[in-house]
Amino acid sequence: MLYLKLSGALLRQPDFLRLWAAQTVSSFGARITREGLPMAAVLSIGATPFQLGLLAALSMVPAILVGALAGGLVDRTHRRSILIAADVARALVLGTIPVAAWFGALTMSHLSVAALFVAGFSALFDIADHAYLPTLITRDQLVEGNSKLAVTESVAEIGGPAFAGILFQVLTAPFAIAVNAVTYAISGAFLWTIQKEEAPHGPARKRLHWLEDIRTGWRFTRDDPHMRPMFWLAAASALFGMFFGALYVPFAIEVLHLTPAMLGVTIAMGGAGSLLGAGLSSFLMRRLGMGPAIAISAIGGLVFALFVPLAHGTPTLAMGYLISAQIGGDAFGTSVIILITSLRQSISPGTALGRVAGLFKACAGIAGSMGAIGAGLLATGIGIRETLAVAAAGYAIVPAIVVLSPLRRLKTTPEATH
């Protein structure tokens, strides 16, 4: 029987529990931001569809810039300090929105700048978090640790939008964002209470140019036989994943004729799938080993991606196809993310964890932006369903990368390179 273990050594480690609590609070807060900024733009300002599209695009740019520039900073600074600073910064930026709304001064420019800065600090938090976890727990606990953190993300994806909806109804969108600011402050407070001291990440060095930081991250990625295919896997996943991300809602509403309520239930099922994926990763790892577990998860993700363009018939029948894709696709997709992240954390040198994570973050941002633009252009020419079929077929590159690389033979996690 497949299930997620809610026991284990990590539940007896107070510092990991504090990190987990911080991530739990901020995960729910992130859902409020995701729903709240566009909601505030529509209800408080009367934003146009073009302005909403621009607001969404602004959330992708920082991943590229911060990924390219911040890796070296993370590797040369105490990572917990960066996590706390990013939380405080997000709380302060979001706190300006209800204040501006209170004085009747909230504008689209204000929301756009807030979205840009929050996305930037979130990207910085993600990079530092990736580098920090291996300093808090042991290598053989990384899959368990990442699985438990993924549980929180899954629960937030299921309950977060509903929680946000209640806040918007009771407080109105701009003032609901004040609650979001508080969640980031609470997250920072939990991180502050972590007691384990970070070991030095390496000998003191002079500050390097950001281009040298990128080259350092790329050298580690290029020269490691397991890291190299993971880089291209991340790029392919982001590229074709954004095809689905950009077209999923118009496909469901305009082509399949789902109601907004039906679409909301369907998307929530993705959170349930991610919850299954958190347990699936550990199960496959124990039974098959790291490489085969990644391969099976990638193949499973491809199979369920095909359910999206195949959806047809009455809205209820089409919804069944999409729910299958949400549950199965997100389960296998989350499994891939947990396994790849754990492997990357294990084999990256401790002194370069931030630069490697930054390189992957920038790569995903560039590929995702290309995917979103490409999806829009292709859908204009051949149609939404046809474009999603192209994306599903293109997603076959992901398991192919695993099967055709040394990853497929990897049973146990290798030691980090130095």
N, C-alpha and C positions, 0 to 999 in steps of 0.2 A: 504494500500500500504506500502511495506517494503522499508525503505530508511534510510540512515545514517544521523542523525541530525548533521549539521555543525554549529548549533547554540548552545546556552547553556551558563550556568554561567561561565564555564571554559574559554570561549573565551573572558571574561572580566577580567581575572586574568593574569596580565602581567608575573608573575613568571612562571605560567604553560606554557604560550606561549613561554617563553624563553627555558624551558625544552623541549617543543615540537620542537622548532626550532633546538635545539642541536641534538635531536634524529633524526630529518629529515636529517640533513647533514650527520651524522655518519651512518645512514642506507644506504644511497647511497654509502658512502665510503666502507662500509662492503661488498657491492656487487662487488666493484672494487677489494678488497682483495681476495674475493672468486674466482673470475675469473682470477685475475692478477697473483697470485702466481703460479698456475699450468701453465698459459700461459707463464710466464717468464721462468719457468723450461723447457718447451718444446721448445720455440723459441730461447732462449738465451743459454741454456745449453745442449739441446738435451736429456732431461731426459727420462729414460725408464719407461714402465708401472709400474714396481715394485717400482721405486722411486716415481712416482706419487701417488701410493697407500700408501706408507709410509708418504708422505707429507699430504695426507688426514687424515691418522690415527693420526698424530701429533696434529690435530685440536681437537681431542676428549679427549686426555689425560688430558689437563689442566682443563677441566670441573670437572673431578673427584678430582684432587688434590686441585684445588682452592676451589671447593665446600666444601671439607672436612676441609680445613685449614683457609679459609678467613672469615667465618661467624662471628666468635667472633671479628675479627678486625673491620668488618663493624659495629657491634653493640657497639663497644667501641670508635669509631672514628666518626667525622663529615662526614656524607655520601657524601655530595656534594664535599668535599675535595678529597674523594676517586674517585669519578666520574671524576673530573678534572685531577687528577693524572693519572688515567687510560687512558684518552684521550691523554694527553701529552706523556705518555710512548709509546702508539701505534704510534703516529706521529713520534717519534724519531726512533723507531725500523724500521718502514717502510721507513723512510728517508734514512737509510743506503743502501737500495737496489739500487736506481738509482745512488747513489754515487759510489758504488762498480761497477755497470755496466759501468759508465762513465770511470773508470780507468781500465776496462777489467778484474776485479778481482771477478766478481760474480760467485759463485759456488753453487752446490746443498746443500752443508752443510750450507752455509750462508742462503739460502732460508728456509731450514728445521728449523734452529734455529729461524729465524724470524717468521715462522709460529707458532712455539711452544710458543714464547713469546707473539705474538699478540693474539693467542687464550687464553692464560692465562689471559692477561689484559682484554680481552673481557668478559671472565667469571666473573672476579672481578667486572667489570662495571655492568654486568647484575644483580649480587647479590646486589650490592649497590643501583642500580636503583630501584629494587624491594622494598628495604627497605626505599628508599628516598621518593617515590611518596606519601605514606600515611602521611608523615610529611608536604607535600606541599599543599595537598587538603584534603577535609573532607571525612569521610567514605562513605557518600551517593553519593559522586562524583566519586568513584573509578571505577565503571563500565564505566561511561562516559569518564573518563580520560584514562583508558586502551583501550577503543574503539578508541579514537582519536589517540592514539599512534600506535594502530594497523593499522589505515588507512595509516600512513606514511610507515610502513613496507610493506604494500600491494602495494602501489604506487612504492616503491623502487624495489620490486620484479618484477613489470611489466616493469618499465623503466630503472632500474639499469643495467641489462645485456646489453641492447642496448647502454646505455651511456658508459658503460665500453668498448664495442666493438669499438665505435667511438674513444675513447681515445687510445686504443691499435693500431688502424689503423693509427692514426695521430702521436702519440708519441712513439710507440713501448711499449711493456709490462712493462719493468723495469721502464721506465720514466713515464708511466701512473700511476704507484704506487706512484709516488711523489704527484700526485693530491690527492690520497687517504690519504697520510700523512697530507696534508693541510686540508682535510675535518675534520679529528680528531682534528686538532688545532682549527678550527672554532667552532667545537662542544664544546671544552673546554672553548672557549671565551664566548659563549652563557651561559654556566653554571656559569661562573665567575660573570656574570651580575645579577644573581638571588639575590634578595634583602632580602627575608624572612630568618630570622635567625632560625637555627635549635634549637628546644628545647632540653634540656638534655635528653638522652635516659634512664637515670636511675642514681642511686647514684654511685659515684665513687667506683670502685672496683679494686682489684689487678688483674694483668694480669693472666688469667687462661690458663691452658694447653689446647692444641688443642683437645685432647681427651675429656676433660670436656666440651668444646664447642660443640662437636658432640653429647655428651650425653644430653646436655641441649636442643639442637634442637630436638633430638629424643624424649625426654620426653614430650615436648609440642605437638609434632606430634602424639605420641602414646596415650596420655591421652585425646586428644580432639576427640569426636565422629565424627566430620566432617573432621578434618584434617587427621585422620588416613586413611579413604578411598581415600582421594585425593592423599596421598603418593603412595598408590598401583596403583591408576589410572595413575599417572605420570610414574611409573615404567613400567606398561604394555604398555602405549602409546609409550614410548621410545623404548622398546624392539621390538615390532612389527612394529613400524614406521621405524626403521632402516633396517628391512627386505626390505621394499619398497625403502628406500633411497639407499641401496647398489645395488639393482637389477633393478631399474627402467630404467636406461639408457641402459644397455645391453638387457633388455627385449624389449624395444621399437625399438632399432636398429637391433639387431640380430634375434629376434623372430618375431616381427611384421613388420620389414623392413621399418620403418619410416626413412626418410632422416633427416640429422641434422637440416635442416630448419624447417621441420615439427615438430621435437622434440622441437625446440626452441619456436615455437608458442604454442605448447601444454603446456610447462612448464610455459610460460608467463600467460596462462589462470588461473594457480593456484593463481597468484597475484590478478587477477580479482575476483576469488572466495574468497580470504582472505578479499578483500575490502567489499564484500557482508557480510562476516562473522562479520565484525566490526559493521554493523548495525543490523545483525540478533541477536547478543547477547543482545543488549538493548531491541529489540522488544520482544524476548522471555521472558526476565526478567520482563518486564512490564506486559505481558499478563499472564504468568504462575507462576512467582516466581523463586527464585534462583535455588532450587533443581530440579524441573521439567524442567527448561530451560537447565540445565546441562545434564539431562537424554535424552531429545529430541535431543540435539546437538550430544551427544555421539552415539545415535542410528543412526542419520543421517550420521555421519562419517563412521559407520560400513557399512551401505547400499552402500555408494558410493565407499568404499574400494573394494567391490566385483566387481566393474566395471573393475578394472585393470586386474585380472587374466582371466576375461571373454572376454577381448578384442580379436578379431579375424577378419578374412576376409582380404580384400584388405587393403593396408596401409591407405587409406582414411577412410574406415569404422573403422579400429582399432583406428585411431586417434580420431574419434568421441567418442569411448568408453573412451579413456584416457582423452579427454577434459571434458567429463561429470564427470569423477572421480576428475579431477583437480578442476573444478569449485565447484561442490557439496561437495567433500571431504574437500577442503580447507575452504569453507564457514563454514561448521559445525565444522571443526577442530579448526578454528580460534575462533569461538564462544565459544567452550569449554575452550580454553586457556584463553580468556578474563574473562570468568565467574569464572574459577578456580583461576586464579591469583588474581582477585578482592576479592574473598571470603577469600583466604589465607592471603592477606594483611589486611583484616578487622578483622579476628579473631586471628591473631598472636599477641602476646604481643609486644608493641613497643620496648621493651628492647631486644627482641629476633628475630626481623624480619630478620636480616642478617643471624643468625644461622639456622633458619628454611629454608630460601631461599638457603643457602649453602648446607643443607642436601638434598633438592630436586634437586639441581643442580648436586651434586655428584651421587645421585641415578639415574638421567637421563643419566649421562655419563656412569655409569657402565652398566646399562640396554641396552643403545644404542650400546656400544661396544660389548656386548654379542650378540645383535641382528645382527650387521654387520658380526661378525665372524660366527654366526650360519647360517645366510643366505648364505654365501659363501660355507660353508661345505655342507649344505643341497642341494643347487642348483647343486653342483658337483655330488651329488648322485642321485637326482630324477629329476632334470631339473629346469629351471628358472620359468616357468609358474606354475608348481606344487608347488614350494616353495612359490610363491606369493599367491597361493590359501590357503596354510597352514597359512600364515601370516594373510590373510583376515579373515579366520576362527578364528584364535587366537585373533584377534582384538575384537571379541565378548566379551572378558573378560572386556573390558573398560565399555560399558554400563551396563554389569552385576554387576560390582562393585558399580555403582551408584544406580541401582535399588534395590540391596540387602542391601544397607546401609542407615543410617539415612539421607543421603544427599537428597534422593528422597522426603522427607517430608518437606524439608527446604523451606519456603516461603520467609522469609526476612532474612537479614544478621544478625547473632547474634553478640553480643558485644565481644570484644577481651577478652581472658582469661588473668589473671594476676598472 
